[in-house]
């Protein structure tokens, strides 16, 4: 089979397209004939190098959709030819979470395409338990573009923030895959949505997705722009992936009882927090990453019903994966780049 791979960590030029043996499904696994996969920022971090062990040569791509091609020993109720999307989260261990009183991941949970081989290939092997059947009317590209970003946004806003109708919600980095889905989730929940992005084109796209206010960070100092956009009452919820650069400003934008949910740190991992704002306004700072199997099915159900639509920036074949890495790294993508291995 053909696959986009890298043999070592580094810049996008480490990526090449090669022929590899077609994988065989083991016990509890199925082989997927991949029709579409999509790029996430996670793919950039894995390619640059994370402090984890990954299989080499490595195939990226946490999100994938296609047809079941073969089933391994012990797999029941799954037939070849079924159209499926794959939950990218592995080993969530939600039963342990219930014992602890909340649905939390096991500390050792893993992600497809990060800890394992992913979907930037003609075939991929995944656990049968991670399959979700796709309705006939939903294109493979839409399902593949939605998976990781939808479950992350859903858990952040619904599971962690507990978003409610009428609340004011600020979403940073709003042209990204997770944030563009979060804008729609917040809109559907009846919230007033404020989105932070850059550039006229992104402003227009976010308005089309349902944002009530869109702040273009290129038009002034973020501190002044966000203060004006959120005045005088502040916001009830912030969903943030930017991290260090905006952190002190975001703390200040929160109204009394507000919740700041963080799922990333693209500008740095240290947040300068004035604790006086936290205790005086009784704020909550919440972390989130990925989501449980229940979160995945809830979010994808909204996609299947057409209530959430993942913006697709463009579609490429395997030969375009390197360029897609470069484009995403340069911040030139609105939504998701979809890879079609058979194009």
C-alpha positions as CSV (number, residue, x, y, z in Angstrom):
1,X,0.0,0.0,0.0
2,X,1.0,3.6,-0.4
3,X,1.4,5.8,2.7
4,X,2.8,9.2,3.6
5,X,5.5,8.5,6.2
6,X,8.6,9.9,8.0
7,X,11.6,8.0,9.3
8,X,12.8,10.7,11.7
9,X,11.6,13.9,13.4
10,X,12.1,17.2,11.8
11,X,10.7,19.8,9.3
12,X,8.0,18.9,6.8
13,X,10.7,17.7,4.3
14,X,11.1,14.5,6.3
15,X,7.7,13.4,4.9
16,X,7.7,11.1,1.8
17,X,5.3,8.7,0.1
18,X,6.4,5.1,0.1
19,X,5.1,1.6,-0.5
20,X,4.6,-0.4,2.7
21,X,3.2,-3.9,3.4
22,X,-0.6,-3.8,3.8
23,X,-1.3,-4.3,7.6
24,X,-3.2,-7.3,8.8
25,X,-5.8,-6.9,11.6
26,X,-5.1,-8.6,14.9
27,X,-7.6,-9.8,17.6
28,X,-10.3,-7.2,18.1
29,X,-9.1,-5.2,15.1
30,X,-10.4,-4.3,11.7
31,X,-8.6,-3.1,8.6
32,X,-10.0,0.0,7.0
33,X,-9.8,0.9,3.3
34,X,-9.2,4.6,3.9
35,X,-11.1,7.0,1.8
36,X,-10.4,10.2,3.7
37,X,-8.2,11.3,6.6
38,X,-7.6,14.8,7.9
39,X,-4.7,16.8,9.3
40,X,-4.6,18.2,12.8
41,X,-2.0,20.3,14.7
42,X,-1.3,17.1,16.6
43,X,0.3,15.8,13.3
44,X,2.7,18.7,13.3
45,X,3.8,18.0,17.0
46,X,4.3,14.3,16.3
47,X,6.4,15.0,13.3
48,X,8.5,17.6,15.1
49,X,9.0,15.1,18.0
50,X,7.2,14.6,21.3
51,X,8.6,12.9,24.4
52,X,6.8,9.6,23.6
53,X,7.7,6.5,21.7
54,X,6.0,6.1,18.3
55,X,6.4,3.5,15.6
56,X,8.9,4.3,12.9
57,X,8.6,4.8,10.0
58,X,5.5,6.7,11.1
59,X,2.2,7.2,9.4
60,X,0.3,10.2,10.8
61,X,-3.4,11.0,10.7
62,X,-5.6,10.6,13.7
63,X,-8.8,11.1,11.8
64,X,-9.9,8.6,9.2
65,X,-13.1,7.4,7.5
66,X,-13.6,4.6,4.9
67,X,-14.9,1.1,4.4
68,X,-14.2,-2.0,6.5
69,X,-11.9,-4.2,4.4
70,X,-11.2,-7.1,6.7
71,X,-11.9,-8.2,10.3
72,X,-9.5,-9.8,12.8
73,X,-10.1,-12.7,15.2
74,X,-12.9,-12.2,17.7
75,X,-14.6,-9.3,15.9
76,X,-18.3,-9.7,15.7
77,X,-21.1,-7.5,14.3
78,X,-18.8,-5.8,11.8
79,X,-19.0,-6.6,8.1
80,X,-16.7,-5.8,5.2
81,X,-18.0,-2.9,3.1
82,X,-19.6,-0.9,6.0
83,X,-18.9,2.8,5.9
84,X,-17.3,4.0,9.1
85,X,-15.5,6.8,10.9
86,X,-13.0,6.0,13.6
87,X,-12.9,7.4,17.1
88,X,-9.2,8.6,17.4
89,X,-9.0,8.1,21.2
90,X,-7.6,4.8,22.6
91,X,-7.7,3.4,26.1
92,X,-10.0,6.1,27.6
93,X,-11.0,3.6,30.3
94,X,-14.2,5.4,31.1
95,X,-15.3,2.7,33.6
96,X,-12.3,3.8,35.8
97,X,-13.5,7.4,35.4
98,X,-16.9,6.5,36.6
99,X,-15.4,4.9,39.7
100,X,-13.6,8.2,40.4
101,X,-16.9,10.0,40.1
102,X,-16.4,11.6,36.7
103,X,-15.7,10.5,33.1
104,X,-12.0,11.1,32.9
105,X,-9.3,9.4,30.8
106,X,-6.8,6.9,32.1
107,X,-3.5,8.7,32.5
108,X,-2.0,6.4,29.9
109,X,-4.7,7.0,27.2
110,X,-3.4,7.1,23.6
111,X,-4.3,8.6,20.3
112,X,-4.5,7.0,16.8
113,X,-1.9,8.4,14.5
114,X,0.2,9.6,17.4
115,X,1.0,6.6,19.5
116,X,0.0,4.2,16.7
117,X,0.1,4.2,12.9
118,X,-2.6,6.5,11.4
119,X,-4.7,7.1,8.4
120,X,-2.4,8.8,5.8
121,X,-2.3,5.5,3.9
122,X,-4.5,3.4,1.7
123,X,-5.2,1.0,4.6
124,X,-5.2,1.3,8.4
125,X,-5.8,-1.1,11.2
126,X,-7.8,0.1,14.2
127,X,-9.8,-1.4,17.1
128,X,-13.3,-2.6,16.1
129,X,-14.6,-0.9,19.3
130,X,-13.6,2.5,17.8
131,X,-15.8,2.3,14.7
132,X,-19.0,4.4,14.2
133,X,-21.1,3.7,11.1
134,X,-21.6,6.7,8.8
135,X,-25.0,7.4,7.3
136,X,-25.0,6.9,3.5
137,X,-25.6,10.6,2.9
138,X,-22.6,11.8,4.8
139,X,-19.4,12.0,2.7
140,X,-16.2,10.3,3.9
141,X,-14.4,13.7,3.8
142,X,-16.9,15.3,6.1
143,X,-16.7,12.5,8.6
144,X,-12.9,12.4,8.5
145,X,-12.7,16.2,9.0
146,X,-15.0,16.2,12.0
147,X,-13.7,13.5,14.3
148,X,-10.9,14.8,16.6
149,X,-11.9,18.4,16.4
150,X,-15.6,17.8,17.1
151,X,-15.0,15.5,20.1
152,X,-12.5,18.0,21.5
153,X,-14.8,21.0,21.1
154,X,-17.8,19.1,22.4
155,X,-16.0,17.9,25.6
156,X,-14.5,21.4,26.2
157,X,-17.8,23.3,26.0
158,X,-20.5,20.7,26.9
159,X,-18.6,18.3,29.2
160,X,-16.2,20.6,31.0
161,X,-17.7,24.1,30.7
162,X,-21.3,23.0,31.0
163,X,-22.3,25.7,28.5
164,X,-25.8,27.1,29.0
165,X,-28.2,29.1,26.8
166,X,-27.7,32.9,27.0
167,X,-24.1,32.7,28.2
168,X,-21.3,34.7,26.6
169,X,-18.6,32.5,25.1
170,X,-15.1,33.6,23.9
171,X,-13.3,31.3,21.5
172,X,-9.7,32.0,20.6
173,X,-7.8,30.7,17.6
174,X,-11.1,30.5,16.0
175,X,-10.0,29.7,12.4
176,X,-8.6,26.3,13.7
177,X,-10.4,23.0,13.4
178,X,-11.5,22.6,17.0
179,X,-12.4,26.3,17.4
180,X,-14.5,26.4,14.2
181,X,-16.5,23.5,15.5
182,X,-16.7,25.1,18.9
183,X,-18.3,28.2,17.4
184,X,-21.1,26.1,16.0
185,X,-21.6,24.1,19.2
186,X,-21.8,27.3,21.2
187,X,-24.2,28.8,18.7
188,X,-26.4,25.7,18.8
189,X,-26.5,25.9,22.6
190,X,-28.0,29.3,22.4
191,X,-24.9,31.2,23.6
192,X,-23.6,34.6,22.4
193,X,-20.4,33.7,20.6
194,X,-17.3,36.0,20.4
195,X,-14.5,34.6,18.2
196,X,-10.9,35.8,18.0
197,X,-9.1,35.3,14.7
198,X,-6.9,37.1,12.1
199,X,-7.7,38.5,8.7
200,X,-10.8,39.6,6.8
201,X,-11.3,36.2,5.2
202,X,-11.4,34.4,8.5
203,X,-13.7,37.0,10.0
204,X,-16.2,36.4,7.2
205,X,-16.0,32.7,7.5
206,X,-16.7,32.8,11.3
207,X,-19.6,35.1,10.8
208,X,-21.0,32.5,8.3
209,X,-20.6,29.8,11.0
210,X,-22.7,31.8,13.4
211,X,-20.3,33.9,15.5
212,X,-22.1,37.0,16.9
213,X,-18.9,39.0,17.2
214,X,-15.6,38.4,15.5
215,X,-12.5,40.1,16.7
216,X,-9.6,40.5,14.1
217,X,-6.4,40.5,16.2
218,X,-4.5,42.2,13.3
219,X,-6.4,45.4,13.8
220,X,-5.0,46.3,17.2
221,X,-3.6,45.1,20.5
222,X,-5.3,41.9,21.7
223,X,-5.7,43.3,25.2
224,X,-7.6,46.4,23.9
225,X,-9.6,44.5,21.3
226,X,-10.8,41.9,23.8
227,X,-11.6,44.4,26.5
228,X,-13.8,46.3,24.1
229,X,-15.5,43.2,22.7
230,X,-16.3,41.7,26.1
231,X,-17.1,44.9,28.0
232,X,-18.8,45.7,30.3
233,X,-20.0,42.3,31.6
234,X,-17.2,40.0,30.5
235,X,-17.7,36.5,29.3
236,X,-19.0,33.4,31.1
237,X,-16.8,30.9,29.2
238,X,-13.5,31.1,27.4
239,X,-12.3,28.1,25.2
240,X,-8.6,28.6,24.6
241,X,-5.8,26.9,22.6
242,X,-3.4,29.9,22.4
243,X,-2.0,29.8,25.9
244,X,0.8,32.0,27.2
245,X,0.4,35.1,25.1
246,X,-3.3,35.6,25.8
247,X,-3.6,33.9,29.2
248,X,-3.5,37.0,31.5
249,X,-5.9,38.8,29.2
250,X,-8.3,35.9,29.1
251,X,-8.4,35.7,32.9
252,X,-9.4,39.4,33.0
253,X,-12.2,38.9,30.4
254,X,-14.1,36.4,32.6
255,X,-17.2,37.5,34.5
256,X,-17.8,36.5,38.1
257,X,-18.2,32.7,38.2
258,X,-16.6,32.4,34.7
259,X,-14.9,29.2,33.4
260,X,-11.7,29.2,31.4
261,X,-11.3,25.9,29.5
262,X,-7.8,25.2,28.0
263,X,-7.1,22.5,25.4
264,X,-3.8,23.8,23.9
265,X,-0.8,26.1,24.2
266,X,0.3,27.1,20.8
267,X,2.2,30.2,22.0
268,X,3.7,28.7,25.1
269,X,2.8,26.5,28.1
270,X,3.3,29.0,30.9
271,X,0.2,31.1,32.0
272,X,0.8,34.2,34.1
273,X,-2.3,34.1,36.4
274,X,-3.2,37.0,38.7
275,X,-4.8,34.9,41.5
276,X,-6.7,37.8,42.9
277,X,-9.0,37.6,39.9
278,X,-9.4,33.9,40.4
279,X,-10.5,34.0,44.0
280,X,-12.3,37.3,44.0
281,X,-14.4,36.5,41.0
282,X,-14.6,32.8,41.9
283,X,-13.3,31.6,38.6
284,X,-12.8,28.0,37.4
285,X,-9.8,27.0,35.3
286,X,-10.5,23.7,33.5
287,X,-8.3,21.5,31.4
288,X,-9.5,19.2,28.6
289,X,-8.1,17.1,25.8
290,X,-9.9,14.8,23.3
291,X,-13.0,13.1,24.7
292,X,-14.6,9.9,25.8
293,X,-16.4,7.4,23.5
294,X,-19.7,8.9,24.6
295,X,-18.5,12.4,23.7
296,X,-17.3,11.2,20.3
297,X,-20.7,9.7,19.5
298,X,-22.6,12.7,20.7
299,X,-20.5,15.1,18.6
300,X,-20.6,12.9,15.5
301,X,-24.3,12.6,15.9
302,X,-24.6,16.4,15.5
303,X,-22.4,16.1,12.4
304,X,-24.5,13.4,10.9
305,X,-27.7,15.5,11.5
306,X,-26.0,18.5,9.8
307,X,-26.0,20.6,12.9
308,X,-22.2,20.7,12.9
309,X,-20.3,21.2,9.6
310,X,-16.5,20.9,9.6
311,X,-15.0,23.6,7.4
312,X,-12.8,21.9,4.8
313,X,-10.0,24.2,3.6
314,X,-9.0,21.9,0.7
315,X,-8.4,18.2,-0.2
316,X,-5.1,16.7,-1.2
317,X,-3.7,13.2,-2.1
318,X,-0.9,11.5,-0.3
319,X,1.6,13.4,-2.4
320,X,0.2,16.6,-0.9
321,X,0.7,15.7,2.7
322,X,4.1,17.4,3.0
323,X,2.7,20.6,1.6
324,X,-0.3,20.3,3.9
325,X,2.0,20.2,6.9
326,X,3.7,23.4,5.6
327,X,0.4,25.1,5.1
328,X,-1.0,24.3,8.5
329,X,2.3,25.2,10.2
330,X,2.2,28.6,8.5
331,X,-1.3,29.3,9.9
332,X,-2.9,29.5,6.5
333,X,-5.7,27.0,7.0
334,X,-9.3,27.7,8.0
335,X,-10.8,24.5,9.3
336,X,-9.3,21.2,8.0
337,X,-7.2,19.8,5.2
338,X,-8.5,16.4,4.1
339,X,-6.2,13.8,2.6
340,X,-7.7,11.3,0.2
341,X,-5.1,8.5,-0.1
342,X,-6.7,7.1,-3.3
343,X,-6.9,10.4,-5.2
